[in-house]
């Protein structure tokens, strides 16, 4: 499992698509990324309060459901 992916939409279109409402979400101006690899920090959209979408930052990698703590090494090829 290579797990690389692409975010090809510009930030303005992502903002409109997910109807992001917080000021810091509106002010971002990230360029598209064409080779997002495991262990890189990325932004993702989740369901927020009141049915609105919320933008969060996290690390793109695998954490098994049975893990009691964060793995010390990346587990992206499990």
C-alpha positions in Angstrom: 0.0 0.0 0.0 1.8 3.1 -1.2 -0.9 5.5 0.1 0.1 8.5 -1.9 -2.6 10.8 -3.1 -3.2 14.2 -4.8 -5.0 17.3 -3.8 -5.5 19.0 -7.2 -8.1 21.6 -6.3 -6.9 25.1 -5.5 -7.7 26.4 -2.0 -10.5 28.8 -3.2 -12.4 25.8 -4.7 -12.0 23.7 -1.6 -13.2 26.6 0.5 -16.4 26.8 -1.6 -16.9 23.1 -1.9 -16.9 22.5 1.9 -18.3 25.9 2.9 -15.6 26.5 5.4 -16.5 29.4 7.7 -13.8 30.1 10.2 -11.5 33.1 9.5 -8.3 31.0 9.5 -9.8 28.6 7.1 -10.8 31.4 4.7 -7.4 33.0 4.8 -5.4 30.0 3.7 -4.0 30.0 0.2 -2.4 26.6 -0.2 -1.4 25.5 -3.7 -2.4 22.1 -5.0 -0.2 19.2 -3.9 0.5 16.4 -6.4 2.5 13.9 -4.3 1.3 13.7 -0.7 3.1 10.9 0.9 2.6 9.0 4.2 3.9 10.7 7.4 3.3 14.2 5.9 1.1 16.7 7.7 -2.1 17.5 5.7 -5.4 19.3 6.2 -8.6 17.3 6.1 -12.3 18.2 6.4 -14.6 16.7 9.1 -18.2 17.2 10.2 -18.2 20.1 12.6 -20.7 21.4 15.1 -24.1 22.4 13.8 -23.6 20.5 10.5 -20.9 22.7 9.2 -17.6 21.4 7.9 -14.5 21.9 10.0 -10.8 22.0 8.8 -8.2 20.1 10.9 -4.6 19.3 10.5 -3.2 15.8 10.9 -0.6 13.3 9.9 -1.2 11.0 6.9 -0.3 7.5 8.2 -1.8 4.4 9.7 -2.4 3.9 13.4 -3.9 0.4 14.0 -7.2 0.4 16.0 -5.5 -1.9 18.6 -2.6 0.4 19.3 -2.4 1.7 22.9 -0.1 4.6 22.0 1.1 6.3 18.9 3.7 4.1 17.1 7.3 5.3 17.3 7.9 4.4 13.7 5.6 5.1 10.7 3.3 2.2 9.8 2.2 3.2 6.4 3.0 0.0 4.6 1.0 -2.5 6.8 
